[in-house]
Amino acid sequence: MEALAVLAGGAALLLGLCALLYSYSAAGPRCRNAVSLRGKTVLITGGNSGVGKATAVDLARRGARVILACRDKARGDSAVCDIRRESGNSEVILMILDLANLNSVRAFA
C-alpha cells in the first residue's frame, strides 16, 4: 500500500512539472516594447476579450487613445472599464461595430 502511495505521489509530481514546463513554453515571449504612444489613436476589433483585450491594455498603458470596436454593448462596456482600470488610461472608447452587417460598418465609418 505504501508503494502505491509513493508511486502516486511521484506521478503527481511528474505531472506538475510537465504542466509547469508546458505553461512556460506555450506562453511565448511577452512584449517588452515601452515606446510611448501618446498622441496616437488605435482601433481594435474584438477588444472585449482574449488577445484583443490584452493588446488594448498594453497600448493604453503606453498612452494611446484606444477605440474598441465591439458588437455587444454590454460586453464592450465591461471591457472598457477593465482596460481603463488596468491601464490607468481614461482615453478608452467603445464604438459599436458588427463587421458582418454593412449598415453597421457604414454607421461606424
PETABEL-V473175 format. One line per field, one symbol per residue. burial: 1 if it has 16 or more other C-alpha atoms within 10 Angstrom, else 0. Layout:
BEGIN
burial: ???
END
This chain:
BEGIN
burial: 0000000000000000000000000000000000000000000111110000101111111111111111100001101100110010100111111000000000000
END
